[in-house]
Amino acid sequence: MSDTAKSNKTGHLWLITAVALGTLLNPLNTTMISVAFSRLQEEFHVTYASISWLIATYYVASAVAQPVMGKVGDLFGRKKIFMLGLALITVSSMLAPLSTSFGWLMTFRVIQAIGSSALFPNGMGIIRSVITTNQARALSVMSVFSSTSAALGPSLGGFLIQYSDWPSIFLINFPFIVVSFVLALRMMPKDAPRKQAGAGSLDITGIVFFTALIFSWLFFFLSFKSGVNWLLLLLSLVLSVGFYWYEAKRKQPFIDVLFLKRNVDVCFVYLQFILVNIVFYSIMFGIPSYLQQVRHYNGQEVGLIMLSISGFGILVTPLVGRWIDRSGSRTPLLVGTLFVVAGTSMLLTIHDSSTAVWIFICLSVLGISNGFQNLGLQTALYSYVTTAETGIASGMFMTSRFMGTILSSSLLGTVFSTQITTAHFHSLIIGCVIISVLMLLLSLRMFLRAKSGTEQVQSR
């Protein structure tokens, strides 16, 4: 290997590191706060239903900001928007520990969500423009950083809460921010001169429409704790239909609904990813609260127990990647979904006398499933779309992830609205089991369609 090739390889490695350290801040901050819920309820004198809004607003802001920041980066320069994202996270992480009310804390979390949402689309855009060979390897590294940081969040949060207090979950961002900032400043290429953007380049009306749509559905699902609000359901359906017709007529829509209409299999992948994230985040947020408030474990103990999910996910992911490379994503995805059904069903066996070891074992099964789901669904998605459609497909994939997390916060807010007990915990898990069975049916559909397609090819 020549000196130039070695230099390029080293530069690429540092570039991936810069983007990866920035990108992990969104999923890490999504889940790290879960272990601090009890302390935040004490600190700000709020109920768990109020805490669920701390989750939901972060998700809504991320769901809207991810595609917006990607589009803004295309218009004004990806490096500029990446650095702006780091700056917003810095400001929010500094001010959040100084919050004098729950409302201010929620506001700073929204700023944090917007800032961290700028990092993934622009960082990935820079990587794809700079690294022209072995892109799949770079993208797989990013996938591992994203999925494992979300799973590691509760464990890291648990240790921080045990040895410090809730402000530390914001202050811990600074080492990641500083290293990512320095590397990005040095390793990211300067933005090329941009043509002046037209007035209609950014679909502002579509963004506002989509935000209203998300909040409408969110309020509807949160209304379940006091009965179904039929007026909210009607409003949500009307907004959904209106949003579809408006975006279908746009040349540069915020969400390309016609792309979804043309790709039914892609829609099923997004649906399954939404269901995956409902289960994953319901457990990532629900288990720590249950262990602290009902079983009275401290933050460190909760963090150790939650390591079961992240640890087994990290171990399994590279093995699943090799399996997918050899045989495709359908069979591994089906096996992974069986692990989800098994893991959620095992959680129903947890009672007031269950040992920490048994809880760890149950969560380990879910950790194994996590190693299958993210990589399997992402690979399946790319098998359904052309190279030209990769960008829009990836953006919608991230949006579907946040749709799932929004629904998980609604489920948690409904089940844990008044108090957290073992009975309430079992109600949450029953919901997760039902969703897991739906995931299994979708995996079976994908597996059978792939098998049928293979047989048709062989018969020709």
C-alpha positions in Angstrom: 0.0 0.0 0.0 1.4 3.4 -1.0 2.0 6.2 1.5 -0.9 8.2 -0.2 -3.3 5.3 0.2 -2.3 4.8 3.8 -2.8 8.6 4.4 -6.2 8.5 2.8 -7.2 5.4 4.8 -6.1 7.1 8.1 -8.0 10.3 7.1 -11.1 8.4 6.3 -10.9 6.6 9.7 -10.7 10.0 11.5 -13.5 11.4 9.4 -15.7 8.4 10.3 -14.8 8.9 14.0 -15.8 12.5 13.9 -19.2 11.7 12.4 -19.7 8.7 14.6 -19.0 10.6 17.8 -21.4 13.3 16.8 -24.1 10.9 15.5 -24.2 8.8 18.7 -25.3 11.9 20.7 -28.9 11.6 19.5 -29.6 8.0 20.4 -27.4 8.2 23.5 -29.4 11.2 24.9 -32.6 9.5 23.8 -32.2 6.7 26.3 -29.6 7.9 28.8 -32.2 10.0 30.6 -34.4 7.0 31.3 -32.6 6.2 34.6 -33.1 9.8 35.7 -36.9 9.8 35.6 -37.3 9.1 39.3 -34.9 12.0 40.2 -36.6 14.3 37.7 -40.0 13.6 39.2 -38.7 14.4 42.7 -36.8 17.5 41.4 -39.6 19.1 39.5 -42.6 17.5 41.3 -44.2 16.1 38.2 -45.9 12.8 37.4 -44.7 10.1 35.0 -47.3 11.3 32.5 -45.5 14.6 32.5 -42.1 12.8 32.2 -43.5 11.1 29.1 -43.7 14.5 27.4 -39.9 15.0 28.0 -39.5 11.9 25.8 -42.2 12.7 23.3 -41.1 16.3 22.6 -37.5 15.0 22.0 -38.8 12.4 19.5 -41.1 14.8 17.7 -38.3 17.4 17.4 -36.0 14.7 16.1 -38.5 13.2 13.6 -39.1 16.7 12.1 -35.5 18.0 12.3 -33.7 15.0 10.7 -35.0 15.5 7.2 -35.1 19.3 7.6 -31.5 19.5 8.7 -30.5 17.1 5.8 -32.2 19.4 3.3 -30.7 22.6 4.9 -27.3 20.9 4.7 -27.8 20.3 1.0 -28.7 23.9 0.5 -26.1 25.7 2.6 -23.3 23.2 3.2 -23.1 20.0 5.2 -20.0 20.9 7.2 -21.6 24.2 8.3 -24.8 22.5 9.5 -22.9 19.7 11.2 -20.9 22.2 13.2 -24.1 24.2 13.9 -25.6 21.0 15.3 -22.6 20.5 17.7 -23.0 24.2 18.8 -26.7 23.7 19.6 -25.9 20.5 21.6 -23.2 22.5 23.5 -25.6 25.3 24.4 -28.4 22.9 25.5 -26.1 20.7 27.5 -24.8 23.8 29.3 -28.2 25.3 30.1 -30.3 22.1 30.8 -28.6 21.5 34.3 -29.5 25.1 35.2 -33.3 24.6 34.4 -35.5 26.2 37.0 -38.7 24.4 35.9 -39.7 21.3 34.0 -40.8 23.5 31.1 -37.3 24.9 30.7 -35.8 21.4 30.9 -38.1 20.3 28.1 -37.2 23.4 26.0 -33.4 22.6 26.3 -34.1 19.0 25.4 -35.8 20.1 22.2 -32.8 22.3 21.3 -30.6 19.3 22.0 -32.8 17.1 19.7 -32.6 19.7 16.9 -28.9 20.0 17.2 -28.2 16.3 17.3 -30.6 15.7 14.3 -28.2 17.8 12.2 -25.4 15.4 12.7 -26.6 12.2 11.1 -27.9 13.3 7.7 -25.0 15.8 7.1 -22.3 13.5 8.5 -23.5 10.6 6.3 -23.7 12.9 3.3 -20.0 14.0 3.9 -18.9 10.3 4.3 -20.6 9.2 1.1 -19.0 12.1 -0.8 -15.5 11.6 0.5 -15.3 7.8 0.9 -16.1 6.4 -2.6 -14.9 2.8 -2.0 -15.9 0.3 0.7 -18.9 2.6 1.6 -20.8 -0.4 3.1 -18.1 -0.9 5.7 -18.2 2.8 6.7 -22.0 2.7 6.9 -22.0 -0.5 9.0 -19.7 1.2 11.5 -22.1 4.1 11.7 -25.0 1.7 12.2 -23.2 0.0 15.1 -22.4 3.4 16.8 -26.1 4.4 16.4 -27.7 1.2 17.7 -25.3 0.4 20.5 -25.2 3.9 21.9 -29.0 3.8 22.3 -28.7 0.5 24.2 -25.8 1.7 26.3 -27.7 4.9 27.4 -29.5 3.5 30.4 -26.3 1.8 31.7 -24.2 5.0 31.4 -27.1 7.0 32.9 -27.4 4.6 35.8 -23.7 5.0 36.8 -23.9 8.8 36.4 -27.1 9.0 38.6 -25.5 6.7 41.2 -22.3 8.7 41.6 -23.6 12.2 40.7 -27.0 13.5 39.9 -29.3 14.2 36.9 -27.3 17.2 35.5 -24.4 14.8 34.8 -26.4 13.2 31.9 -26.1 16.5 30.1 -22.5 17.3 31.1 -21.3 13.9 29.8 -21.9 15.1 26.3 -19.0 17.5 26.3 -16.1 15.0 25.8 -18.0 13.7 22.7 -18.7 17.2 21.5 -15.1 18.4 21.9 -13.5 15.4 20.1 -16.1 15.4 17.3 -15.7 19.2 16.8 -11.9 19.1 16.6 -11.9 16.1 14.2 -14.7 17.6 12.1 -12.8 20.9 11.9 -9.7 19.2 10.7 -10.9 16.2 8.7 -14.1 17.4 7.0 -13.6 19.0 3.6 -14.7 22.6 3.1 -18.2 23.0 1.7 -18.3 23.6 -2.0 -19.8 26.9 -3.2 -23.6 26.5 -3.2 -26.1 27.9 -5.7 -28.5 30.3 -4.2 -31.5 28.3 -3.0 -34.9 29.1 -4.4 -37.7 30.2 -2.2 -39.5 26.9 -2.6 -36.5 24.7 -1.9 -37.6 24.1 1.7 -41.2 22.9 2.2 -42.0 25.1 5.2 -45.8 24.4 5.0 -45.1 20.7 4.7 -42.9 20.8 7.8 -45.6 22.7 9.8 -48.3 20.3 8.5 -46.2 17.2 9.5 -45.5 18.6 13.0 -49.2 19.2 13.6 -50.0 15.7 12.3 -47.5 14.1 14.7 -48.7 16.1 17.7 -52.3 15.2 16.8 -51.6 11.5 16.8 -49.5 11.8 19.9 -52.4 13.5 21.8 -54.8 10.8 20.5 -52.6 8.0 21.8 -52.0 9.7 25.1 -55.8 10.1 25.5 -56.1 6.3 26.0 -55.6 6.6 29.7 -58.9 8.4 30.1 -60.7 6.7 27.1 -60.6 7.1 23.4 -60.9 10.7 22.2 -62.9 10.3 18.9 -62.5 14.0 18.1 -58.7 13.7 18.1 -59.0 10.5 16.0 -61.0 12.3 13.4 -58.7 15.3 13.4 -55.6 13.0 13.0 -57.2 11.2 10.1 -58.2 14.4 8.4 -54.7 15.8 8.9 -53.2 12.6 7.5 -55.3 12.7 4.3 -54.7 16.4 3.9 -50.9 16.0 4.4 -50.8 13.2 1.8 -52.7 15.2 -0.9 -50.6 18.4 -0.2 -47.2 16.6 -0.4 -48.3 14.5 -3.4 -48.6 17.8 -5.4 -45.3 19.2 -4.3 -42.2 19.0 -6.6 -39.9 19.1 -3.6 -42.0 17.6 -0.8 -40.9 17.4 2.8 -42.0 13.7 2.8 -42.1 12.0 -0.6 -45.5 10.2 -0.2 -45.5 9.2 -3.9 -42.3 7.3 -3.3 -44.0 5.4 -0.5 -47.0 4.7 -2.7 -44.8 3.2 -5.4 -42.9 1.0 -3.0 -45.3 -1.1 -0.9 -42.5 -3.5 0.3 -40.6 -0.5 1.5 -43.7 0.7 3.5 -43.8 -2.7 5.2 -40.1 -2.3 6.2 -40.9 1.1 7.7 -43.9 -0.3 9.5 -41.9 -3.1 11.0 -39.1 -0.7 12.0 -41.8 1.5 13.7 -43.0 -1.6 15.7 -39.4 -2.5 16.5 -38.8 0.9 18.1 -42.1 0.9 20.0 -41.0 -2.3 21.8 -37.3 -1.3 22.1 -37.9 2.1 23.6 -40.9 1.0 25.7 -38.5 -1.5 27.4 -35.5 0.9 27.5 -37.6 3.5 29.3 -40.1 1.3 31.2 -37.6 -1.2 32.8 -35.4 1.3 34.6 -38.4 3.1 36.0 -39.9 -0.2 37.2 -36.7 -1.4 38.7 -36.1 1.9 40.6 -39.6 2.7 41.8 -41.0 -0.8 42.4 -38.0 -3.0 43.0 -35.9 -0.1 44.6 -32.7 -0.8 42.8 -30.2 2.1 42.7 -28.9 3.7 39.6 -25.7 1.6 39.4 -27.7 -1.7 39.8 -30.1 -0.6 37.1 -27.2 0.3 34.8 -25.6 -3.1 35.3 -28.9 -4.9 34.5 -29.5 -2.8 31.4 -26.0 -3.7 30.2 -27.6 -7.0 29.2 -29.3 -5.4 26.2 -26.4 -3.3 25.0 -23.8 -6.0 25.7 -25.5 -8.8 23.8 -26.4 -6.4 21.0 -22.8 -5.4 20.5 -21.7 -9.1 20.5 -24.4 -10.3 18.1 -24.3 -7.4 15.5 -21.0 -8.4 13.7 -22.1 -12.0 13.6 -25.5 -11.1 12.1 -23.7 -8.9 9.6 -21.7 -11.8 8.3 -24.8 -14.0 8.2 -26.6 -11.3 6.2 -23.7 -11.0 3.8 -23.8 -14.7 3.1 -27.6 -15.4 2.9 -29.4 -12.1 2.8 -31.5 -10.4 5.4 -34.8 -12.3 5.4 -33.8 -15.4 7.4 -31.7 -13.5 10.0 -34.6 -11.0 10.4 -37.1 -13.8 11.0 -34.8 -15.4 13.6 -34.3 -12.0 15.3 -38.1 -11.4 15.5 -38.5 -14.8 17.2 -36.0 -13.6 19.8 -38.2 -10.5 20.3 -41.3 -12.6 20.9 -39.4 -14.9 23.2 -37.8 -12.0 25.1 -41.0 -10.0 25.7 -42.9 -13.1 26.7 -40.1 -13.9 29.2 -40.6 -10.5 30.8 -44.1 -11.5 31.8 -42.5 -13.9 34.3 -40.9 -11.1 36.2 -42.6 -10.5 39.6 -41.8 -8.7 42.9 -39.6 -11.7 44.0 -37.7 -12.2 40.7 -34.0 -12.0 41.1 -31.8 -9.5 39.3 -30.1 -12.4 37.5 -33.4 -13.6 36.0 -34.2 -10.0 34.9 -30.8 -9.8 33.3 -31.4 -13.1 31.4 -34.7 -12.0 30.1 -33.3 -8.7 28.8 -30.3 -10.6 27.3 -32.7 -12.3 24.9 -34.0 -8.9 23.8 -30.4 -7.7 23.5 -29.7 -10.6 21.0 -32.8 -9.5 19.0 -31.6 -6.0 18.9 -28.5 -7.2 17.0 -30.7 -8.6 14.3 -33.4 -6.0 13.9 -31.6 -2.8 13.0 -29.1 -4.3 10.6 -31.6 -6.8 9.1 -34.3 -4.2 8.3 -31.8 -1.6 6.9 -30.3 -4.3 4.6 -33.8 -5.4 3.6 -34.7 -1.8 2.8 -31.8 -1.3 0.4 -32.7 -4.5 -1.4 -36.1 -2.9 -2.4 -34.8 0.4 -3.6 -32.5 1.6 -6.4 -29.2 3.4 -5.8 -30.8 6.7 -6.8 -33.5 6.1 -4.2 -31.1 5.4 -1.3 -31.1 8.9 0.1 -34.8 9.3 0.4 -35.2 5.7 1.6 -32.6 6.3 4.4 -34.2 9.5 5.5 -37.6 7.9 5.7 -36.1 5.0 7.6 -34.9 7.4 10.3 -38.2 9.2 10.4 -40.0 5.8 10.9 -37.6 5.1 13.8 -38.8 8.3 15.5 -42.4 7.5 14.8 -41.9 4.3 16.8 -40.2 6.2 19.6 -43.1 8.7 19.7 -45.6 5.8 20.0 -43.5 4.2 22.7 -43.7 7.4 24.8 -47.5 7.4 24.3 -47.7 3.8 25.4 -45.6 4.5 28.5 -47.6 7.6 29.4 -50.8 5.7 29.1 -49.7 2.6 31.2 -47.7 4.5 33.8 -49.9 7.6 34.0 -50.8 7.4 37.7 -48.3 5.0 39.2 -45.9 2.2 38.4 -46.6 -1.2 39.8 -45.9 -4.8 38.8 -49.4 -5.0 37.3 -48.8 -1.9 35.3 -45.5 -3.2 34.1 -47.2 -6.4 33.0 -49.7 -4.4 31.0 -46.8 -2.7 29.2 -45.2 -6.0 28.4 -48.5 -7.5 27.2 -48.6 -4.6 24.7 -45.0 -5.3 23.7 -45.8 -9.0 23.1 -48.8 -8.2 20.9 -46.6 -5.8 18.9 -43.8 -8.5 18.7 -46.3 -10.9 17.2 -47.2 -8.4 14.5 -43.5 -8.0 13.8 -43.2 -11.8 13.4 -46.1 -11.7 10.9 -44.3 -9.0 8.9 -41.0 -11.0 8.9 -42.9 -14.1 7.7 -44.4 -12.1 4.9 -41.0 -10.8 3.8 -39.5 -14.3 4.1 -42.2 -16.0 2.1 -42.2 -13.3 -0.6 -38.4 -13.6 -0.9 -38.7 -17.5 -1.1 -41.5 -17.2 -3.7 -39.4 -14.8 -5.8 -36.4 -17.1 -5.7 -38.5 -20.1 -6.8 -40.0 -18.0 -9.7 -36.5 -17.0 -10.8 -35.3 -20.7 -10.6 -38.3 -21.9 -12.6 -37.6 -19.6 -15.5 
